[in-house]
Amino acid sequence: MKKNEEYVKNPGRDWLMFIISTIGMFALLIWLPEWIWVAWPFQFTALAGALGRL
């Protein structure tokens, strides 16, 4: 049976993506603070998925 959902729940993957994007955000904050906004969509989307809000 084919799923018609675009998003499949996988909290482990979402927590891993949140941790990786948080590390990336801190790296950007240290070396290129003007580009910090680039990490936010990845970080907050992964957090929402990990908390079951997507």
Secondary structure, 3 states (H helix, E strand, C coil): CCCCCCCCCCHHHHHHHHHHHHHHHHHHHHHCHHHHHHCHHHHHHHHHHHCCCC
